[in-house]
Amino acid sequence: MADAYTLAGADGRPYRSEVAGTLGGHRRYRIYGRLDCPSALRAIARGGYVAHRVFFADEGTARAAGYRPCAVCLPEQYRLWKRQSRARG
């Protein structure tokens, strides 16, 4: 593989991909969001977050791995996730 990326699969385990991920996440907080998320970019600029960063190919994979949507950059998905979480509660 010329350019290889490390992504997280639906089981949360890393794998190599020739295609870059479309979403980033925080492994400790189990949150995923857009790569241009203002909240994540602020945390990265402060020097945090990077050690726990994980990337996903798509939203379905992130959700299957047990991550929730970011309330800042994915507000609609977050609201839906919140409603579904309460209904299961």
DRENPA-3360 file (N, C-alpha, C; in nm, 2 decimals, always signed):
BEGIN
1 = MADAYTLA = +0.08/-0.12/+0.00/+0.00/+0.00/+0.00/+0.09/+0.12/+0.00 ~ +0.07/+0.21/-0.10/+0.15/+0.33/-0.11/+0.11/+0.42/+0.01 ~ -0.01/+0.48/+0.01/-0.06/+0.56/+0.12/-0.16/+0.47/+0.20 ~ -0.12/+0.45/+0.32/-0.21/+0.37/+0.41/-0.26/+0.45/+0.53 ~ -0.38/+0.43/+0.56/-0.44/+0.49/+0.68/-0.48/+0.39/+0.78 ~ -0.48/+0.43/+0.90/-0.53/+0.34/+1.01/-0.67/+0.38/+1.05 ~ -0.76/+0.30/+1.03/-0.90/+0.32/+1.06/-0.95/+0.22/+1.17 ~ -1.06/+0.26/+1.24/-1.12/+0.17/+1.33/-1.23/+0.10/+1.27;
9 = GADGRPYR = -1.24/-0.03/+1.29/-1.35/-0.11/+1.23/-1.47/-0.11/+1.32 ~ -1.58/-0.18/+1.28/-1.70/-0.19/+1.36/-1.68/-0.26/+1.49 ~ -1.57/-0.33/+1.50/-1.54/-0.40/+1.63/-1.44/-0.31/+1.72 ~ -1.41/-0.19/+1.67/-1.33/-0.10/+1.74/-1.18/-0.12/+1.72 ~ -1.14/-0.22/+1.65/-1.00/-0.26/+1.63/-0.95/-0.19/+1.51 ~ -0.82/-0.15/+1.51/-0.76/-0.08/+1.40/-0.73/-0.17/+1.28 ~ -0.74/-0.11/+1.16/-0.71/-0.18/+1.04/-0.65/-0.08/+0.94 ~ -0.58/-0.13/+0.84/-0.51/-0.05/+0.74/-0.61/-0.04/+0.62;
17 = SEVAGTLG = -0.61/+0.09/+0.57/-0.70/+0.12/+0.46/-0.62/+0.20/+0.36 ~ -0.65/+0.19/+0.23/-0.59/+0.27/+0.13/-0.67/+0.40/+0.12 ~ -0.79/+0.40/+0.18/-0.88/+0.52/+0.17/-0.88/+0.58/+0.31 ~ -0.87/+0.72/+0.31/-0.87/+0.79/+0.44/-1.01/+0.78/+0.50 ~ -1.02/+0.79/+0.63/-1.14/+0.80/+0.70/-1.22/+0.93/+0.68 ~ -1.35/+0.92/+0.69/-1.43/+1.04/+0.67/-1.47/+1.11/+0.80 ~ -1.45/+1.03/+0.91/-1.49/+1.08/+1.04/-1.38/+1.06/+1.14 ~ -1.37/+1.15/+1.24/-1.27/+1.13/+1.35/-1.34/+1.11/+1.48;
25 = GHRRYRIY = -1.27/+1.05/+1.57/-1.33/+1.02/+1.70/-1.23/+1.03/+1.82 ~ -1.29/+1.02/+1.94/-1.21/+1.02/+2.06/-1.23/+0.89/+2.13 ~ -1.12/+0.81/+2.13/-1.13/+0.67/+2.18/-1.18/+0.67/+2.33 ~ -1.13/+0.76/+2.41/-1.17/+0.75/+2.55/-1.31/+0.79/+2.57 ~ -1.36/+0.90/+2.51/-1.49/+0.95/+2.53/-1.60/+0.88/+2.44 ~ -1.55/+0.80/+2.34/-1.64/+0.73/+2.25/-1.73/+0.82/+2.17 ~ -1.68/+0.93/+2.12/-1.75/+1.03/+2.04/-1.69/+1.03/+1.90 ~ -1.77/+1.04/+1.80/-1.72/+1.06/+1.66/-1.78/+1.19/+1.60;
33 = GRLDCPSA = -1.71/+1.25/+1.50/-1.76/+1.37/+1.44/-1.69/+1.39/+1.31 ~ -1.72/+1.51/+1.25/-1.66/+1.55/+1.13/-1.51/+1.58/+1.15 ~ -1.43/+1.57/+1.05/-1.29/+1.60/+1.06/-1.27/+1.75/+1.08 ~ -1.36/+1.83/+1.04/-1.35/+1.98/+1.06/-1.43/+2.03/+1.18 ~ -1.46/+1.94/+1.28/-1.54/+1.98/+1.40/-1.46/+2.08/+1.48 ~ -1.53/+2.20/+1.50/-1.46/+2.31/+1.57/-1.42/+2.27/+1.71 ~ -1.50/+2.19/+1.78/-1.47/+2.14/+1.92/-1.34/+2.06/+1.92 ~ -1.33/+1.96/+1.83/-1.22/+1.87/+1.82/-1.09/+1.95/+1.78;
41 = LRAIARGG = -1.11/+2.04/+1.68/-0.99/+2.12/+1.64/-0.94/+2.21/+1.75 ~ -1.03/+2.27/+1.83/-0.98/+2.34/+1.95/-0.90/+2.26/+2.05 ~ -0.96/+2.14/+2.07/-0.89/+2.05/+2.16/-0.75/+2.01/+2.11 ~ -0.74/+1.98/+1.98/-0.61/+1.95/+1.92/-0.52/+2.06/+1.93 ~ -0.57/+2.19/+1.90/-0.48/+2.31/+1.91/-0.42/+2.33/+2.05 ~ -0.50/+2.29/+2.15/-0.45/+2.30/+2.29/-0.36/+2.19/+2.33 ~ -0.34/+2.09/+2.24/-0.24/+1.99/+2.26/-0.31/+1.86/+2.32 ~ -0.43/+1.86/+2.33/-0.50/+1.74/+2.38/-0.56/+1.66/+2.26;
49 = YVAHRVFF = -0.63/+1.55/+2.29/-0.71/+1.48/+2.20/-0.63/+1.38/+2.11 ~ -0.51/+1.43/+2.06/-0.44/+1.35/+1.96/-0.41/+1.21/+2.00 ~ -0.37/+1.19/+2.12/-0.33/+1.06/+2.17/-0.45/+0.96/+2.17 ~ -0.57/+1.01/+2.17/-0.69/+0.93/+2.17/-0.77/+0.93/+2.04 ~ -0.71/+0.99/+1.94/-0.78/+1.01/+1.81/-0.79/+0.88/+1.74 ~ -0.91/+0.86/+1.68/-0.94/+0.74/+1.60/-1.01/+0.79/+1.47 ~ -1.00/+0.71/+1.37/-1.07/+0.75/+1.24/-1.16/+0.64/+1.19 ~ -1.27/+0.68/+1.13/-1.37/+0.58/+1.08/-1.40/+0.60/+0.93;
57 = ADEGTARA = -1.43/+0.50/+0.86/-1.46/+0.51/+0.72/-1.60/+0.58/+0.70 ~ -1.69/+0.55/+0.80/-1.83/+0.61/+0.78/-1.90/+0.61/+0.92 ~ -2.02/+0.67/+0.92/-2.09/+0.68/+1.04/-2.14/+0.54/+1.09 ~ -2.18/+0.45/+1.00/-2.23/+0.32/+1.04/-2.12/+0.24/+1.12 ~ -2.00/+0.25/+1.07/-1.89/+0.19/+1.14/-1.87/+0.25/+1.28 ~ -1.87/+0.38/+1.29/-1.85/+0.44/+1.42/-1.95/+0.40/+1.52 ~ -2.08/+0.40/+1.47/-2.19/+0.36/+1.56/-2.18/+0.21/+1.60 ~ -2.14/+0.13/+1.51/-2.13/-0.01/+1.54/-2.02/-0.04/+1.64;
65 = AGYRPCAV = -1.91/+0.05/+1.64/-1.80/+0.04/+1.73/-1.84/+0.09/+1.87 ~ -1.96/+0.15/+1.88/-2.00/+0.20/+2.01/-1.98/+0.34/+2.04 ~ -1.95/+0.42/+1.93/-1.93/+0.56/+1.95/-2.06/+0.64/+1.92 ~ -2.07/+0.75/+1.99/-2.19/+0.84/+1.97/-2.15/+0.96/+1.89 ~ -2.25/+1.02/+1.82/-2.23/+1.14/+1.74/-2.19/+1.27/+1.83 ~ -2.11/+1.35/+1.78/-2.07/+1.48/+1.84/-2.19/+1.57/+1.84 ~ -2.22/+1.64/+1.96/-2.33/+1.73/+1.97/-2.30/+1.86/+1.89 ~ -2.17/+1.89/+1.87/-2.13/+2.02/+1.81/-2.14/+2.01/+1.66;
73 = CLPEQYRL = -2.07/+1.92/+1.60/-2.07/+1.91/+1.45/-2.17/+1.82/+1.39 ~ -2.24/+1.74/+1.47/-2.34/+1.65/+1.41/-2.47/+1.66/+1.50 ~ -2.52/+1.78/+1.52/-2.63/+1.81/+1.61/-2.76/+1.72/+1.58 ~ -2.79/+1.70/+1.46/-2.91/+1.62/+1.43/-2.89/+1.48/+1.46 ~ -2.78/+1.42/+1.43/-2.75/+1.28/+1.46/-2.74/+1.27/+1.61 ~ -2.68/+1.37/+1.68/-2.68/+1.36/+1.83/-2.81/+1.36/+1.89 ~ -2.90/+1.45/+1.84/-3.04/+1.45/+1.90/-3.11/+1.31/+1.88 ~ -3.10/+1.26/+1.76/-3.15/+1.13/+1.73/-3.09/+1.02/+1.83;
81 = WKRQSRAR = -2.96/+1.02/+1.84/-2.90/+0.93/+1.93/-2.95/+0.94/+2.07 ~ -2.96/+1.07/+2.12/-3.01/+1.09/+2.25/-3.15/+1.04/+2.27 ~ -3.24/+1.06/+2.18/-3.38/+1.01/+2.19/-3.38/+0.86/+2.19 ~ -3.30/+0.80/+2.11/-3.29/+0.65/+2.11/-3.23/+0.60/+2.24 ~ -3.13/+0.66/+2.29/-3.07/+0.62/+2.42/-3.17/+0.63/+2.53 ~ -3.25/+0.73/+2.53/-3.35/+0.75/+2.64/-3.46/+0.64/+2.63 ~ -3.50/+0.61/+2.50/-3.60/+0.51/+2.48/-3.56/+0.37/+2.53 ~ -3.43/+0.34/+2.51/-3.37/+0.21/+2.56/-3.36/+0.21/+2.71;
89 = G = -3.34/+0.33/+2.77/-3.30/+0.35/+2.91/-3.37/+0.28/+3.01;
% end
